[in-house]
Amino acid sequence: MAQKNKTKIYFWIKLDENFFKNLAIKNLRKTVTGGDTLVIIYQQMLLSSLPNNGVIYYEGTLQDIAQEIALNLDEKLDDVRLAIDYFQKAGLLQIGDDGSAEMLQVPMLIGQETNWNKYKRDKKLENFQPTSNQLPTSSNQAPTEIEKEIELEIELEKEIEKEKKTETEELFSNYFSIFTNLSKKNLSRRAMALQVFITLSHEQKERSVIGANNYVEYYKSKNPGDNEAKFSINAYEFLSNMMFEEYQQKVKVKKETLGGLI
């Protein structure tokens, strides 16, 4: 199996300034004993769901998602159950058929960048030199440096977004079309797949296309009667689990004979 060259991804939540003014949050803190603790648990759940676009997947290790969350967050099980129940009723959390918890606010609040983009951002700010090495001597000089830094940030954001678009547009189109041609079930996973795809390095994006082609060819050869590819891996899981690294070479399907496999 090829060694996985993982890209570090930094996630964050753009917390609304009115978070604590939300009626569900205010009501919880004022009317429920231990409400502040439940709010903190909710915030921890928001953060832990970030890598999966707002979903805390139920792994099936423990009895239910509440037990798994309590263990992962080092919180009391009863408090976690209360938090889940309250925020479900408030319409901010939803438990899916598979037992996973979906934090409904996260897709609107999430932000992310790769370690490479973070490095470029840090280096560009580090190399920024003001017109003078002297500290401002009057109040009207200070805004000049602030304005320059803000302008630099804006230009950097534009540069990063331009690079992302240029890097992903054609490669992702090629990648995703391979999976949609295999099975239409992949159409519903486009947004999730794209979110993972843009975090990959350019080399990983290219390898994902190669891996997708080899996987689809392998699946069709192994399952000639499965025209709808019911049991195939979807486009999102293929990326999120870095499975494309395992299909950089074509995989031959062993043919069955009366005597066994050849």
N, C-alpha and C positions, 0 to 999 in steps of 0.2 A: 504493500500500500504506500502511495506517495506521502511524503511528509507534508503536513498542512502548514502553510505560511499564513498564520492568522493576522488579520488587521485589527488593531485595537480600536474600538469604537467608544466614543464618549457620548453619553446621553444626558439630557437635562430636561427639566420641566420649566416652562415659562409660566410660573405661578401668577395667577390673576391677582391684582392688587385688592380685589374685592372678595378674595377667598373666604376670609373670616366674616364677611358681611352676608355671605350666602345663607339663606333662611334655613337650609338643612343643617349647616354647620352651627349657626347661632342657636337653633332649637336644641341640637344635640348637647351643646356645652351648657345651656341654661336649665334644661329639664331632665337630663339623664345623669344619674350619679356615675361619676367616672367618665363623663362625656369628653373631657380633654384628652384622656388616654385613648378613647376610641378615635378621636380626630387624628392623633399621632399615628395610630395603627393604619388609618385610612391613607395618610400621607406616605407611610412606609410601603403600603401596597401599591400606591401610584408609582413610586420610584422603582420597586422591584418588577413592575410590569413593563417598564420602558423598553428593554431589548426586544420584546415581542409585541410592540405597537399597542400596549394597553391590556395584554392578556397575561394572566398568571395561570399557566397550564397545570392541570391536575395530573400528576405523574402516576397516580395509582399506588404509590408506596404505602400510604396510610389510608385510614378509613374514608376520609373526604378531604376536600380542598382546605377546609378550616384547620384541620390538624396539620396539614403540610405547611400552611402559611404560619401558623403559630410556632412551629418548630424552626422554620427558616428565619422568622423575625425575632425569635426568642421572646415571644409575648405569651400571656396566659391564654389558654384555649377558650375559656368562657368569654374573655374580652374580644377575641377575634370573632367568635360566633356572633356576639352582640353587634360588632361593627359591620359584619357582612349582612346581617339581617336588617340593620337600620339603613345602610346605604343602598341596599336592594329596594327597600320600600320608598326611599327618596329618589329612586330612578338614576342613581349615579353608579350602580354596580349591577352586573347581571351574571347569573350562573348559567352556563351553557349546558346542553344535553350531555356533554362529555365530562361535566363536573368542573370545568375550568371557570375562573373568574375573569370577567371582562370589565375593566375600569373604563367607563364610557366617556370620561372627560379627557383621557390621555391623548387620543389622536389629534385633538385641537390644541394641546399644550406642548407636545413633544418637540424636541430639537436634538440634533446630533451632528457630529463631525468625526472624521477619521483622525488617527494620530498623525498622519502626514499633513493634513490640513491644519491641525492644531500646531504642528511644528512650524509650518510656513507662517502661520499667523504670529506665533511667538517670535520667530526670527525677524520678521519684517518690522514688528514693533520694536524689537531690540535694536535693529539697525537704523531706526528712524533718528535723524539728527536735526534738532531745531536750528534755526539760523544763527542763534547765539548760544554759547555755553554758559552765559551769565544768567543768574536767576532774575526774574522780573523785578524791577525796582519800583514799579508803580502798578496800581490796580488795573489800569487799562491795557497792560501788556499781557496779563495772565490769560485772557480769553483767546489771544492769538495762538498760543501753544495748544490750548484745549481744542480750538477749532481745527488746527492742523491734525491733531490726533483723531478727532472725529472724522475728518475728511479721509484720513488714511484708513480708518476702519471701514468706511463706506466703500472705498475703492477696493479694499481687500475682499469685502463681502461680494462685490460684483465679480471680482476675479475668480473667486472660489466657485461661485454659481456658474460662471461661464465655463470653467474647466469641467465641472460636474456634468453639465449638459453636453459638452463636446465629447467627453469620454464615454458617456453612457448611452446616448441616443441610438446610434446604429448597432452597437454591440447588444444592448438589451433587446432591441427589436428582433435581431437575429435569434438571440437566446430564447425569448418568449414564444416566438413563432414555432420553434421546434417542439415545444411542449403543447401548444394549442393544436398543432397538427396531429399530435399523438392523441390528445383527449381534450374535449371541450370543457371538462371540469376545471381545467387550469385557468379559465377566464376569470373566475371569481378570486383568484389568488394574485392577480396582476399587481395590485397596489402593494401588497405585502412583499412580493418578490422584488419589485423595483426598489423598495426601501432597503432591502438587504444588498441588492446589486450595486447601488451607488456607493456603498461603504467599502467595496472591494477595490483592490489596487488594479491598475490597468492590466497587468499580467494575469491577475486572477480572473478578471472579466473575460479575457481572451480564452483562458483555460476553461471557464464555465461553458462557453459555446462549444468547445471541443468535447468536453465531457457530456454535454447534453446530446450532441449528435451520436456519440458512442453509446450512451445509455439507451436512447430511443431505438437504435439499431439492435442492441442486445435484447431489449424487452420484446420487440416485435418478433425476433427470431425465437426467443424462448416461449412466447405466448402467441402463436399464430392464430389461435381461435378467439382471442380477446380483442375484438375489433374496437371496443370502446375503452380499452386500456383501464379497466376498472381497478386493477390492483397496482397500477403504476405509481411511482413517486410523483408528487406534484412539483411544480416549478419552484414554489416557495421553499419546501423542505429540502429540495435538491441543493439550494443555495445556502439556507440557514445552517444545515448540517455539514456544509462543505463537501458534499458527496461527489461533486464534479472532479475532485482531486483523485478519486478512485477510478475514474473512467477516462484517464488521459490516453490510454491505449485501448484499442478495440478488444472486446471480450468475445471469444468464440464460444458458442453454445455446443456442448457435447451432444452428439446424436445418439438416440436410443436404438438399439437393435434387439433381436430376440435373445442375444446372449448378454445384454446389459448395455453399458455405455462404451462408446469408442471415442 
